[in-house]
Every structure is written in structure tokens, then in C-alpha cells.
Amino acid sequence: MTSESHGQLAVVTGATGGLGSQFCRQLAERHYSLLLVDRHEEALTALASQLHRDYGVSAETWCANLADQDAVCELADRLSTLSELTMLVNNAGFGQSKFFVDIDVGNHLDMINLHVHTPVRLSHAVLPGMLARNQGAIINVSSLSAWTPCAGIVQYSATKQFLVTFSEAVSEELRGTRVTIQALCPGFVETSFFAVDSMKAFDKKRVPRFLWVAPEEVVRYSLNHLEQPVAVPGLACRILGRLMRMPVARPFVRRLARNERHPTPGDDCQSG
């Protein structure tokens, strides 16, 4: 068990998921107090209790669906008042593995809200205080999929690319300060991400074993390289990421990453 936090507070969204819970544990090891944000109340309570028991840190909970922008506004207002906040991890998100037209438009809008609107609003809420204190870090969990605009993951790639561009641009504005922002771009992480219904069409067997990274390694790399505007954990993934960003390689990347269309009977293809 570690000692109590030294006056630093970290906020983690999507806290009960694979990467989210790992962020919570590694931040607790580094003596951060925690504010855990998720929509699963029972899991939140259990995680907070475990963190306090194992690491001796304060772990508060905030139950909210961050695809709901009213809920995000309420959280943003709260974060803007926290003078000890030094870390924000925008981790909440979900995946899709179907063609754009075969996914209900409401699902697309939820993803845009969760992956784009929420990180923007929360980052905007915490940055003034961080800059005033000249200390802080924001981590936006993106993905290597940011560089694979291909069939079957249209909205996911688009929103993750936004997080990369957003983080890189804000990082330029933070030059000369002790505040950093990072787009964390893991490849294939060994979590329950691929077990949800929206990812059932994804064939994990297509991915070579050397491209899979443990969540512990992903989080450790992120926290140890906060100065990097774009952080890609895993040597093989860093090499692949470089190739994916080369214009000459993009047609091959799109061909390899492409998912075939497997519409489910009864899928709602209307735009409402």
C-alpha cells in the first residue's frame, strides 16, 4: 500500500473499463487522488473501494453517461472548480465494426459526442486552472485506427483522428508551459473492448500476435511519456504507426484493415 496523495487529483473517464481501470491503478500507485467517472455505478463503487483499500488514496465517483452532453456540461462545471486537478484522462469510448449505413444514426451521434464533444468540453474546463497553476496533463485516448480511414470503422477512425489533430494543435499552444496534452494511440489492447456487441464482426485472428499490447504497458508508456503529443505504445505498433502515416502506404493499410459488410437482419439504416 502506498501513502496518501500529495495534493494531486486525477480524473479518469470510462474508469471501469480495461484501460480506464489500469489508469486508475497506476495513478493511485503514483499517489494521485482520483475522481472516477463512468456510467456503471456498481462497478464504480467497487473500483473506488478497491483503490482506497489497495493504495490508501482517496477515490471519489461520478456516475454519468458522457454521451449525454447535459451530463458532460455538469461534469465540466465541477472539474473547473477543482484547484488540485493535475491530470485528466479522456478514456471513455466504444467501438463499431459495421459499415456506416448499417449502424443506427443515433449510435454514430453517441460516438461523436463521446469521442469528440466530451474531450473538448472537459479539456476546455480544466485547462484554465492548469495554466494558472502552470502544471497539468491531459491524455486523450485515441487509437492507431486514427490512420486507417477504411470500410467498417468509419466513424471510429474519424473521431479518433480528431483526437490526434486536436491534441497536436493544442500542444503547440501549450509550448513554454508545464501543461501537456497527449493523444494516446494504442494498437490492439487485451481488454474487453472487442467483446461488446458492436465489435462482434471484428475478427481478432486477423491481427498478428506481436501487435497486441497489454493494458498495463499502454498506460505505463502513456504516463512515462506525457511530453509526447502523440504516444504509441509498443515497438511494433510504433513502427506500424509510422508506416500508416506515409501516403505511399495508405492504400495497403486500407486494404488490410478493411472489414467486409455483414449487415444484420433488421438493421436500421434510416437517418431518422
Secondary structure, DSSP 8 states (H G I E B T S, - for coil): ------S-EEEEESTTSHHHHHHHHHHHHTT-EEEEEES-HHHHHHHHHHHHHHH---EEEEE--TTSHHHHHHHHHHHTT-TTEEEEEE-------S-GGGS-HHHHHHHHIIIIIHHHHHHHHHHHHHHHHT-EEEEEE--GGGG---TT-HHHHHHHHHHHHHHHHHHHHTTTSSEEEEEE--SEESSGGGGSGGGTT--GGGS-GGGEE-HHHHHHHHHHTTT-SEE--SHHHHHHHHHHTSGGGHHHHHHHH-------TT------
